[in-house]
Amino acid sequence: MIKSMTGFGRHEVAVCDYKISVEVKSVNHRYCDLNIKLPKKFNACENDIRNIVKKYAARGKIDVFINFESYTEKMYAVKYNSGIAKGYMQAVTAASEEFLIEKAVTASQLIRFPDVISLEEKETDDEELYRALEDAVSKACVQFAESRQKEGINLKNDVLTKLDYIFKTVELIENQSPHALSEYRRKLNDKVAELLGDVDIDERILATEMAVFADKICTDEEIVRLKSHVLNMKDTFEKDEAVGRKLDFIAQEMNREANTILSKSNDLNISNMAIDLKTEIEKVREQIQNIE
């Protein structure tokens, strides 16, 4: 299945004590560039998250955003540290007896002493949180992959249409090539007649000139290779794997053959068709840059 490298997916898990939101998005990139932004609470899960995402994407600049919201009024508790309070009271009693002063410490004053009262986060089931996180990441990745597949289908159809046009243009060039040779022969005869008048030109000289010209403008090899590249690209689209790099390489080879055809052309019609060919191949290359 052809996939685009552009995609987006989102999923949210919300329960009574917390909410986990996951967003996955990607754009074009030559390799797999995966960036994960997550709360410190989930640092231990980063490798697991990375492995999950890589199951759904082989290439692209992929950003994963994870947000965790805890409902603090339910996640924290006040703790009274009895041992520390006893230590303070023993110190106050000792000071009272030593200096013969009144020992007057109220409970409200006592709990203001450092560390007598502390806020502690309630223990949570980390395994449950991690499972919820992995589930949210997986479901976001499913949406992400679906969006890439949908875009990939559109890209494939567009490129296949362009490939059909390229193939027909190559056939037109192939059919036009013999006419270019006969047209050159006509122009050569006209030029000789203009310069020499009624003097007949040696047919051997004319044949030699035509043979040299025919070899110079011959594009048979380029046409055969270009047709082969078009068919190869169509076959590559049917493979169930990441084919973006291979398609890009084939498109480069197609462009090289089109350049050679244009450079050899001495016929205005063929030149125009070769330029049209290069333009269409460049459009194909641009689309292929989006394919995984």
C-alpha positions in Angstrom: 0.0 0.0 0.0 1.4 3.4 -1.1 1.6 5.8 1.8 2.1 9.6 1.9 4.7 10.9 4.3 2.1 13.6 5.4 -0.3 12.4 8.1 -2.0 13.2 11.4 -3.6 11.2 14.1 -5.0 12.0 17.6 -6.4 10.0 20.5 -7.4 10.8 24.1 -7.9 8.7 27.2 -9.8 10.2 30.1 -10.6 8.6 33.4 -11.5 9.9 36.8 -8.0 10.7 37.9 -6.2 11.7 34.7 -6.3 12.4 31.0 -3.7 11.4 28.4 -3.8 13.1 25.0 -1.6 11.9 22.1 -1.0 13.6 18.7 1.1 12.2 15.9 1.9 14.2 12.8 4.5 14.0 10.0 5.9 15.8 6.9 8.4 14.8 4.3 11.9 13.7 5.2 14.5 11.6 3.5 14.8 9.3 6.5 12.8 8.4 9.6 13.2 11.4 11.9 11.1 10.7 15.0 10.8 13.3 17.8 8.8 12.5 21.0 7.7 15.2 23.4 6.3 13.7 26.6 6.0 14.6 30.4 8.8 13.4 32.7 6.4 11.0 34.2 6.6 8.9 31.1 10.3 9.1 30.3 10.6 5.4 31.0 8.2 4.7 28.2 10.0 6.6 25.4 11.6 3.6 23.8 8.3 1.7 23.8 6.5 4.7 22.2 9.2 4.9 19.6 8.8 1.2 18.7 5.0 1.6 18.4 5.3 4.5 16.1 7.9 2.8 13.9 5.4 0.0 13.2 3.3 2.5 11.3 5.9 4.6 9.5 9.2 3.9 7.8 10.0 7.5 6.6 9.2 11.1 7.4 9.7 13.7 10.0 7.4 12.5 12.7 6.4 14.5 15.8 4.6 12.8 18.7 3.1 15.1 21.3 1.9 13.6 24.6 0.1 15.6 27.3 -0.8 14.3 30.7 -3.3 16.1 33.0 -3.8 14.9 36.6 -6.6 16.1 38.8 -4.4 17.4 41.7 -7.1 17.5 44.3 -7.4 13.8 44.0 -3.7 13.0 43.4 -2.2 14.7 46.5 -2.6 14.1 50.3 -1.5 16.0 53.5 0.9 13.9 55.6 1.6 14.6 59.3 5.2 13.6 60.2 4.9 12.5 63.8 8.5 11.8 64.4 9.6 15.3 63.3 6.8 16.9 65.5 8.0 15.0 68.5 11.5 16.2 67.9 10.4 19.8 67.8 8.4 19.4 71.0 11.3 17.8 72.8 13.5 20.7 71.8 10.9 23.2 73.0 10.5 21.3 76.3 14.3 21.2 76.8 14.6 25.0 76.1 11.7 25.7 78.5 13.4 23.8 81.3 16.8 25.2 80.7 15.8 28.8 80.5 12.8 28.6 82.9 10.4 30.0 80.4 6.9 29.1 79.6 6.3 26.3 77.1 3.5 27.6 75.0 3.3 25.9 71.6 -0.1 25.4 70.1 -0.9 22.7 67.5 -1.3 25.3 64.8 2.2 26.7 65.6 3.7 23.2 65.7 2.5 22.2 62.2 4.1 25.4 60.8 7.5 24.1 61.7 9.5 22.8 58.6 8.5 19.3 57.4 5.9 18.6 60.2 3.3 18.8 57.4 4.0 17.8 53.8 2.1 17.3 50.6 2.7 13.9 49.1 1.5 12.6 45.7 -0.8 9.6 46.1 0.6 6.4 44.8 -0.7 5.6 41.4 -0.6 2.4 39.4 2.2 3.2 37.0 1.6 0.0 35.1 -2.0 1.0 34.5 -0.9 4.5 33.3 1.7 3.0 31.0 -0.9 0.6 29.5 -3.3 3.6 29.0 -0.5 5.6 27.4 0.5 2.8 25.0 -3.1 2.3 24.0 -3.6 6.0 23.3 -0.4 6.0 21.2 -1.4 3.0 19.2 -4.9 4.4 18.5 -3.4 7.7 17.5 -1.0 5.9 15.2 -3.9 4.0 13.6 -5.5 7.3 12.6 -2.1 8.6 11.5 -1.5 5.6 9.3 -5.0 5.8 7.8 -4.5 9.4 6.8 -1.2 8.6 5.2 -2.7 5.7 3.2 -5.6 7.9 2.0 -3.2 10.5 0.8 -1.0 7.8 -0.7 -3.9 6.6 -2.8 -4.4 10.1 -4.2 -0.7 10.5 -4.9 -0.6 7.1 -6.7 -3.5 7.8 -8.9 -2.1 11.2 -9.9 1.4 9.8 -10.7 -0.1 6.9 -12.7 -2.1 9.4 -14.8 1.1 11.4 -15.4 3.0 8.2 -16.3 0.4 7.4 -19.0 0.8 10.8 -20.5 4.6 10.4 -20.4 4.4 7.0 -22.2 2.2 8.4 -24.9 4.5 11.4 -25.4 7.5 9.0 -25.7 5.5 7.1 -28.4 4.8 10.3 -30.3 8.6 11.2 -30.2 9.3 7.7 -31.5 6.9 8.1 -34.4 8.1 11.6 -35.2 11.8 10.6 -35.4 11.7 9.1 -39.0 10.0 12.3 -40.2 12.8 14.3 -38.7 15.3 12.4 -40.9 13.3 12.8 -44.0 12.8 16.5 -43.3 16.6 16.9 -42.8 17.1 15.2 -46.2 14.7 17.6 -47.9 16.3 20.6 -46.3 19.8 19.3 -47.4 18.7 18.9 -51.0 17.1 22.3 -51.0 20.3 23.8 -49.6 22.5 22.0 -52.2 20.2 23.1 -55.0 20.4 26.7 -53.7 24.2 26.7 -53.7 25.0 24.5 -56.7 22.0 25.0 -58.9 21.4 22.2 -61.4 24.6 20.4 -60.4 23.8 16.9 -59.2 25.2 15.9 -55.8 26.9 12.6 -55.4 24.4 10.2 -53.8 27.3 8.6 -51.8 28.1 11.9 -50.2 24.4 12.5 -49.5 24.1 9.0 -48.0 27.1 9.5 -45.8 25.8 12.8 -44.5 22.4 11.3 -43.8 24.0 8.4 -42.0 26.0 10.7 -39.8 23.0 12.8 -39.0 20.8 9.8 -38.3 23.4 8.5 -35.8 23.6 12.0 -34.2 19.8 12.3 -33.7 19.1 8.7 -32.9 17.2 8.3 -29.7 16.1 4.7 -30.0 18.1 3.6 -26.8 16.7 6.5 -24.8 13.2 5.8 -25.9 13.4 2.1 -25.0 14.9 2.9 -21.6 12.4 5.6 -20.9 9.5 3.3 -21.7 11.1 0.7 -19.5 11.4 3.2 -16.6 7.7 4.1 -16.9 6.7 0.4 -16.7 9.1 -0.2 -13.9 7.6 2.7 -11.9 4.1 1.4 -12.4 5.2 -2.1 -11.2 6.9 -0.5 -8.2 3.6 1.1 -7.1 2.1 -2.3 -6.7 4.7 -3.4 -4.1 3.6 -3.6 -0.4 6.5 -1.8 1.1 8.1 1.6 1.4 9.1 2.5 -2.2 9.6 6.2 -2.1 13.3 6.1 -2.5 13.2 3.7 -5.4 10.6 5.8 -7.2 12.7 8.8 -6.8 15.7 7.0 -8.3 13.6 5.9 -11.3 12.3 9.4 -11.8 15.9 10.7 -11.9 16.7 8.1 -14.6 13.6 9.2 -16.6 14.7 12.8 -16.4 18.2 11.8 -17.6 16.8 10.1 -20.7 14.5 13.0 -21.4 17.5 15.4 -21.3 19.4 13.2 -23.7 16.4 13.2 -26.1 16.2 17.0 -26.0 19.9 17.5 -26.5 19.9 15.2 -29.6 16.8 16.7 -31.1 17.1 18.8 -34.3 13.4 18.9 -34.9 11.1 21.5 -33.5 8.2 19.2 -32.8 10.4 16.7 -31.1 12.1 19.4 -29.0 8.7 20.7 -27.9 7.6 17.2 -27.0 10.8 16.6 -25.1 10.3 19.8 -23.1 6.8 18.7 -22.3 8.2 15.3 -21.3 10.7 16.9 -18.9 8.0 19.1 -17.4 5.7 16.1 -16.7 8.6 14.1 -15.3 9.4 16.9 -12.9 5.8 16.9 -11.7 6.1 13.2 -11.1 9.3 13.8 -9.1 7.6 16.4 -7.0 4.8 14.1 -6.1 7.1 11.2 -5.4 8.9 13.3 -2.7 5.7 12.9 -0.7 5.7 9.1 -0.9 7.1 7.0 2.0 
